Amino acid sequence: MKKQQGFTLIELMISLTLGLILSASIIQVMISNNATERVNRALASAQENGRFIISRLRGELLMTGRYDQMSPNLNTNVDTVVEAAFVLNTPVPLPGDFASAAAKGAIEGGTGASDTLMVSMLATQDCRGLRFGYAANEEFFVVNEYFLDGSSLKCRGFDGRVLQGQKVAVGNDSDKAYTILDDVNSFQVQYGITDDFANTDNSARPVQYVTADALAAAKVAGAEVVAIRVAVLVKADSDIVISPTPSFKLLNEAPITPSDKRLFKQFETTIILRNSKNKIRSRNI
């Protein structure tokens, strides 16, 4: 009978080495897959937040400059002819436009700082869903304000008649801002304006985009706001560290490099103000 023999020491060492190599490869693949999944989740969260805020802003800003005097639901407790003229001619109010709220209006944030956007319209509620004492389907002069508070993009609505000193504010939270999106690093706005009075072009095409601090002079010259361009820089909901942090250029601003070394994504949209365009085109009739 043949004598049985086991594995030699060299064979065992080779087997252990191959096993360790295989185990290390499997662990490396698992680590890589986990990192990829985290990046994908971060990108998905940033993409979802960006699409949400762009969709919401677009839906609300499309109504800028709307005022229908023939609406059966219009509250007529004030001179609606004068009010309609104000909304149609001032779709984007600036500081000094409101009789009883001189500080309210669209504001250019300066170098690197976020902007403040303010728009006026006829609606049944403000950007927070508040009606300021009006009936459920009653339309009134609404003014919405959008601004960045820390890393939260917030909105706040006003009764335009209160800002004009025509009535007293109703409700104890009329000046309270609601957060519509967290983890926002920057909020920038530009305004598309038409040619001035010296030009006979009544097509209501935006010929250039300017910041809020240039709107006053443009309006004096006869230009009209017919578009709003918005850009936001959103931080992903993740603890992934990005080093070095990339820079982002939002509209006319200098490149922005976030101090937080996380994943960021930039979103932009241009909203054409159809109510303002229709008002300008009606001059041809």
Secondary structure as UniProt FT lines:
FT   HELIX           9..61
FT   TURN            62..65
FT   TURN            69..70
FT   TURN            72..73
FT   HELIX           80..89
FT   TURN            95..96
FT   TURN            99..100
FT   TURN            102..103
FT   TURN            111..112
FT   STRAND          116..123
FT   TURN            127..128
FT   TURN            132..133
FT   TURN            136..137
FT   STRAND          139..149
FT   TURN            150..151
FT   STRAND          152..159
FT   HELIX           160..163
FT   TURN            164..165
FT   TURN            172..175
FT   STRAND          178..181
FT   STRAND          184..193
FT   TURN            197..198
FT   STRAND          208..210
FT   HELIX           212..214
FT   HELIX           215..220
FT   TURN            221..222
FT   STRAND          225..235
FT   TURN            251..252
FT   STRAND          264..272
FT   HELIX           274..281
FT   HELIX           282..284
//
